[in-house]
């Protein structure tokens, strides 16, 4: 006997990756202190972001929200944090 199962999931996903093109000149030097960070909410549309897909999903959609509820954070070393 085969049972059909369905799972519904609402979640927040956080990505992080390193992009050397976004590294500040001060951080390119070995041994320099690079703790600066920037909030990029206004420029998020200009930033490369990885595509996310879920294998074997029946359907997927991104919820529309009246207010933006996410975060884009850039560290001077080129590390990018994206949360949606």
Residue pairs with C-beta under 8 A, 6 or more apart in sequence:
6 58
10 63
12 83
12 84
13 52
13 83
13 84
14 81
14 82
14 83
15 49
15 50
15 52
15 80
15 81
15 82
15 83
16 79
16 80
16 81
16 82
17 50
17 79
17 80
18 77
18 78
18 79
18 80
19 48
19 78
19 79
19 80
20 78
21 78
22 74
22 78
22 80
23 76
23 77
23 78
24 34
24 36
24 76
26 32
26 34
26 76
27 34
27 76
27 77
27 78
34 75
34 76
34 77
35 75
35 76
36 75
36 76
37 73
37 74
37 75
37 76
38 73
38 74
38 76
39 71
39 72
39 73
40 47
40 72
40 73
40 74
41 68
41 70
41 71
41 72
43 72
44 70
44 72
47 72
47 80
47 82
49 82
53 60
54 60
62 84
69 84
70 82
70 83
70 84
71 81
71 82
71 83
72 80
72 81
72 82
72 83
73 80
73 81
73 82
74 80
74 81
75 81
